[in-house]
Amino acid sequence: MKVYEIQNQFGLENLKISERPDPVPVQGEVLVRFRAASLNYRDYLMAIGRYNPKQKLPLIPLSDGAGEVVQVGPGVTRWKIGDKVCANFAQTWFDGAPEKDMLKNTLGGPLDGTLCEYRIFREEGLVLMPENLSFAEASTLPCAALTAYTAIVTHGNIQPGATVVVQGTGGVSIFALQFAKMMGCRVIATSSSEEKLAKVKELGADEVINYNEKTNWDREVRKITEMKGADLVIEVGGAGTLQKSISSTKPWGTIALIGVLAGGESNNLSLFPILMQGIRIQGIIVGSKRNFEDMNLAINTNKIKPVVDQIYSFEEVPKAFESLKAGKHFGKICIEI
């Protein structure tokens, strides 16, 4: 079978097509033929060695993918040939709060990921695809969608009518917008692009802020909310934007801390507003298999469609990574396999 591997040493120049033997499922295992995969910023950091410099190589990258069951091993009861499935990112996190070992059992590092034609899974490591989605759309769900769902639904602590601030227009942010609207919330979206802000308005954003034109975007959030602040901020920037997120949040509000695009460390962060206003900062780490299944039910029921911006062929994977690195996309970047 064909796979992509990060070979010998890190770097996009070392991400190459290779051949591995076709796998055969044994007791309790399922063979999946991947039809699509999608990129997350984590995948780029993994490829260049910044996510986990100690990661053993070679590694098949990517954490998100969708495909169909083509063979089942003895004793498998959950799946049959032809079932359309997604792979759960944390293969052994099934429900409730995770244990540390569960967070080390993840696809695209340290385990081999989804950028391959075939892969073996334990039967409990898969979930059924939402019936209304294509393989490319479904490939965006395991990390990007589930992270957003966890931030909004599981940890968001929000009710219909709450105000949610969504930063940027990447995959997680767009899913957060969609799930917030599903929950009946008012959404304020930020971006540096007027074109992208127009698109988020079409997706249901109630208010938009261009943070290039209004660099103190936290003040704009307070103006829009009549100085009350937002109930929930989806924070994807990290230390570089966290202070403004804190300033945007109402007393007893929540900041869902997801990404570190603007840096993961800061010497200038003031904790006093958090303490004085009882703001909760919640780290978000994707979600369990149970969360995934609940989310897929919500996607089916509400007819939510993932926003796929670009689809590349298997041979164009290096171009897809360059596009991800450039950060010009709106929504998700996918690979057909």
N, C-alpha and C positions, 0 to 999 in steps of 0.2 A: 504494500500500500504506500501511497505518497503521503508524506508528512512535511511540515516545516519544523526545523530545529534551530535553536540557538546553539551553535557548534563551537566547542573548544573554549571560546572566550566571548564576553559580552560585546554588544554593538550591533546595530542594524545591519552592518555589512556582513555579519556572521549569521544572519537569519537566512537559511537556505533550504531549498527543497531537497529531501532525502527519501530513501526507501527503507521501510521496515517490514518484517514478515507480517502477513495477514494474521491477526489474532483470532483465537478460537475460544469461545466461552466454555467454562467448566461449571461445576456445581454452583448454583445460585447467581450465575453471571449472565449478562446480556450483551450482545454485540450490536452497537449502534453505527449506522452509516450516517455520518454527518452530512448535512445538505447546506448548512450555512453557519457562519460564526460572526461575532461582532467584536469590535475593538473597544477597550476601555483604556483610560490613561494609565492605569496600573500595568497594563500589558506593555506599554512603551517603557515605563520605568523598569519593569522586569527585564526587558530586552537589552537595555543599556547598562544594567547592573546596579542601578540606584535603589531598586525596591528591596532586593536582598542580595548583597554582594557575595554571600556565602552559598547561594543557590548552586546545586550541583548541575553540571552540564554533561551531555546535551539535554535540552529541555524543549518539549513541544509547547509553544506558548498559547495564550488566550484562555480566558476563563469562561467565556460565554459561547454556547452553541446549541443548535437544534438539528434533529435528524429523525431517522426512523429505525425501529428495531428490525434487524435482518436475520438474527439468529438468537435462540435462547438456550441456555445450558440446562442440564438436569435439575429438577426441583424448582424451577422458576414458576411462580404462580401469578405474579403481578402483571406480566407483560406477555404479549403475543406478537408474532411477526406482522409488521405493517403498522404497529402503533407509532404515533408521532410524539416525540418526547424532547424535553430539555434536560440537560444535566444540572444537578444541583451543585453550586459552587463549592460549598463546604460539605463534602461527601458524607460525613458522619454526624452532621448537626441536623437532627430530625425535629426537635421541638424544644420549647422553653429556652432558658438561658444556656449559652454555650459553655463548655469546659475548654480549657486551653488547648488540649490535644485536638479538639474538633476544629479549631481555627488554624491548625497546622496541616490539615488534611484537605487542602484546597486545590482546585484546578488551575493550571497555568502557573504553577509554582506554589509549593514544592512538587506537587503531582504534575505529570504531563497534562496538557490542556486539550483544546478542541480544534486546533489548526491541523487537522488530519482527516483522512478519508474514513477511517474506522477507529473505534475505541471500545474497549471492554469496560463495563461498569457492573458493580454489584446491583442487583435489581432494586434495592432500596435507594440507590443514588440517583434515580431519575424521577421526573414528574411529567404528567401528561401536558402536551401543548394545548393552549387555548384553541378552540376549534375554528375561530374566526380569523386566525392569523396565518400568514405565509411562513415558510421556514426562516427567511431573512428577518421578518418582524419578530418571530418567536426567539430568534437567536439573541435578541437584545435584552431578554428578560432576566436571566439568572443573576447578574450583578447590578446592572444599571437600573432596571425597573424595580427589582426587589429592594435595593438600597433606598430608592425614593419612597417606596411603599412603607418600608420600615420607619423612615423619617416622618412621614405624614401620618400614617395610620397607627402603627405600633407605639411610637414614642412621641408623636406630635402633640398629644394632650390638647386637641382642638375639637371644637364643635362647629356645626353649620353657622356661617356668619363670621367666623374668625378670619383675621387677616394674616396671610402667609406671604413672606418675601422669598422670591426665588432668584438666586444669583445666576446669571449667565444663561446660555442656550445650548449647553452640552446635553448628553444623553440623560444623566441623572436629573438635571434641572428641568428638562422638558417633561419627563415622567412625573416629577414632583408637581409641576403645574397641572398635569392631567389628573393626578390623584387628588390634589387639593380641590379642584373644581368638582370632582366626583363627590367629595365630602361636603360640598356646598359652601366653600370658602371664597373669600375675596382675595385675589392674587395680585401682588405687585411684582413685576418682573424687571430685572436690570440687565443691560447689555451695553456694549460700546458701539453697536451697529444699529442704525435706524431701520435698515432692511430686516434685521432679525427681530427687532422690536415690533415691527409690523406683523411679522409671522406669529409671534407669541400672542398678539392681540387676536389674530384669527383663531388661535387655539383656545382662547377664552380668558387671557389675562385682562384684568379690570383696569389696571394702571401700569404704566411703563416708565422707566427712568433710564436715560442715557448717562452712564457714569463717566463718560469722557467729557460731556458737556457740563454735567453737574457732579463734580468730583466729591463733594460732600453729600453723597446720595442718602446718607442716614438722615440728614435734615429733611430731605424730600419725603422720606418715609414718614417722618414725624408730622410734616405738613399734611400729607394725604390722610393720615389717621387722626387728624385734629389733635396732635401732640400726645396721643395715647401710646403710640408704638405698636408694633406688630405682635401678634400672639406667637408666631413661629417664623424663624428665619432659617432657610436652607442654605447653610454656609459651605460653599465649595472652594473658597479661596485659601483658607487656612489663616496663618498668623498675619498675613498682609492685609486681610479684610476683616478680621475678627473684631477689632475695636469698633469699627463702624457697624458691624452686626449687633454688637452689644448695645450701642447707642440707638439702634433701630428697634430694640425689643422692649416691650412693655414690662412693668413689674410682674413677676411670676411667669413671665413668658419663657419660651424655650428656643434655644439655638441648636439645630441639628448639625453637628460638625462632621462633614463628609470628606471634603477634599483638601488638598494642600497645594493647589496650583500657585499660590502666591507665597509659599514658604511654610515650613512646619515649625519654625522656632522664632521667638521674638523676645527682645530685651525691653521693649517699650509698651508692653501690654499692661493696662491698669485693671486690677481685679476689683477695685472699689465699687464700680457700678454693678458688678455681679452680686457682691455681698449686700450692698445697700438696697438693691431692688429685687433680690431673691430670684435672679435669672438662672435658669437651669441650662447648662451646656451638656448636651447628650452626644457622645461619640456614637457613630452609626457604623455597624459592621455587617452589611448585607442583611441576611436573615436566615431563618431555619427552613427546612423542607416544608414544615407545616405552614409557615408564613408564605412560602412560594405557592403552595396549593390554594391558600386563601386568596392570594393576589390574583391568581389565574381565574378563579371563580369571579372575582370582581371585574376583571378584564372582559370575561365572557358576558357577564350580566349587563355591563355598562357599554359594551361594544367599543372599548378603548383600542385605538390603533397606535402602535409605536411609530414614532417619526423617524423614518430611515432617509438619510440625506444622500448617501452614496453607497453603491454596491460595486465591489471589485471582483474580478475573477480570481481563482486560486493562484494563477501565475502573477497577478498584480499585487500580491501582498506587500512588497516593499513600498509601492506607491501608496497603498492604504495607510501604512505607518507614517509616511511622510505627510499625508493629509491630516492624520490625527495630530502629529507634532505641530503642524501649522496652525491648528485651532480655528480654522475658518468654517468648519462644518456646523450645521444646525441639526441637532438630534444625533443620530447614530451612523456609524460607518460599518458596513457589513462586507463579508466575504462569501461568495458562492463557492461551494465545495463539490 
